[in-house]
Amino acid sequence: MSWLFGLNKGQPEAPSGLPVPPPPPPPPSGGSSGGGDKPKDKWSNFDPTGLERAAQAAKELDKSRHAKEALDLARMQEQTVQLEHQSKMKEYEAAVEQLKGDQIRIQAEERRKTLNEETKQHQARAQYQDKLARQRYEDQMRQQQALNEENLRKQEESVQKQEAMRKATIEHEMELRHKNELLRIEAESKARARVERENADIIREQIRLKAAEHRQTVLESIKTAGAVFGEGFRAFVSDWDKVTATVAGLTLLAVGVYSARNATAVAGRYIEARLGKPSLVRETSRFTVGEAIKHPVKVTVKRLKSKPQDALEGVVLSPSLEERVRDVAIATRNTRQNKGLYRNILMYGPPGTGKTLFAKKLAMHSGMDYAIMTGGDVAPMGRDGVTAMHKVFDWANTSRRGLLLFVDEADAFLRKRATEKISEDLRATLNAFLYRTGEQSNKFMLVLASNQPEQFDWAINDRIDEIVNFALPGPEERERLVRLYFDKYVLEPATGGRQRMKLAQFDYGKKCSEIAKRTEGMSGREISKLGVAWQAAAYSSEDGVLTEAMIDARVDDAVKQHLQKMDWLHREDEAQTLTPPPGHGDLLEPIPALFG
């Protein structure tokens, strides 16, 4: 209510929210301000009119009906001002406390930074000391190693010197011993020669006496034996009963020996034709008598377990060829079940395209036995070739299940008789083969395989009922073959755990596709050998792990070898094309089309 009394008149009020500034300090006592004015006290600025106005206002206020409310309002304003002043004092104290807390925090941060720096310095010092210690240790180790190497070198030099001395000593001893031995032998030889020269007469007399004694003994033995034999023969001739019995016994013995020999030969040929394997047959699924006697249980179990199999199981062919050979397999199986006449088949194509494998699968699928013979085995037999060929077909006709006779490399002996220069023995063998295959049989089925079917004799072509061309595998077939042999030779041994082989981690399917693209022109046999090469690479490594780089290296080698083989083949074909056949001059006889 200072405005009622005129105090602080003309002074602006402090804005709300800011602390009230302290009052200005009082002027010093006894001082003067300009021109000798009297000193001013706290009442020098007092306005007396304010009292009058206050009194007047108080009277008006008393007269007013709102006097009490105005006083309450003034009192509340004063309380509010006091509360605001107290709040500002508390804010000021809080600000002071915050400043103290910030100062403490800053001091703690500084202390933490100091400790971190000290820790870093300690660590750097420790690391440096550790580095020095390691360097000292390494220097000591190097010095110790150098010292050990020097000692080892000295020891080796000492051992070498000792060995050289020992060797020199032994050589000297051997030389002395050899000289002594030569001297001894020479002395003994001289002494023996001298003794023999001195006793030559005695020695000759001893030899003469021994020879005369031996001659006399032999003459007496001959006389005694002659006398005994003469007496016995005279007694035998004089007794006619003994002579008759002896002649009859010798005659019966000769007849018995001759009959037994012929009977044994006939029985042997019969048993061999029925049960024995012919010499021309290299492999067969039929069991011989020897195998049945040695392993009866094994033969019985194997025979019981032999069930018809899929003809294309494990055989990878193109879709068109697969459909055709499946029809052949079904027809052969039905022919056997109905006891019909078998059809003869020719399979031709490059080596390693699955001809032999399909022939075995065809026999198993049809429930037949199979026998494999090679055309190259016929020519070396010479005169025995005809007999061996007849034995093969006699043996084939004894099969109760039917026999699939597979002749591999058939062009080796089934050549043209008119143009090819073949021996008389091979010609006779070919004639025997043609005689035994002139008619279709319900006992055996003939399957020929050849890489050069144009060299067949025309009589052979007439005996063929079905021709199947086994070409090189295409891209899809190569990928199937690569996956098949990768699983067989790599994945199964690596995952089985029974062999020392592991496989590194990479995309197997993608790798097989890449290999199939790189192996263009390769046969199934070459791809199977590639799988064996991967397995060998794993076995030859130190840890037994087959990596992708090792697989690529083996594939590169196989591709290079295949290209080299193809280059040799092309050179051979060019040489045969440029060289005319003997006896035809400069004209080359064209090879006729074999099958239209």
Protein Blocks (a to p, Z undefined) as FASTA:
>chain_A
ZZmnopaghiacddehiacddddddddehiaeehhiacddfklmpcfklmmmmmmmmmmm
mmpmklmmmmmmmmmmmmmmmmmmmmmmmmmmmmmmmmmmmmmmmmmmmmmmmmmmmmmm
mmmmmmmmmmmmmmmmmmmmmmmmmmmmmmmmmmmmmmmmmmmmmmmmmmmmmmmmmmmm
mmmmmmmmmmmmmmmmmmmmmmmmmmmmmmmmmmmmmmmmmmmmmmmmmmmmmmmmmpmk
lmmmmmmmmmmmmmmmmmmmmmmmmmmmmmmmmmmccfklmbdcbdcfklmmmmmmlmmm
mmmmmccddfkgoiacdfklmmmmmmmmmmmmmmmmnopacdddddeddehiopmmmmmm
mmmmnopacddddfklmmmnmmmmmmmmmmmmmmmmmpmnbpadddehkllmmccfklpc
cdfklmmmmmmmmmmmmpccfkbccddddfblmlpcfklmmmpmbdcddddddfklmmmm
mmmmmmmmmmmmmmnopaccddddddfklmmmmmmmmmgoiafklmmmmmmmmmmmmmmp
mnopacfklmmmmmmmmmmmmmmmmmmmmmmmmmmmmpccehiljaccddddfkZZ
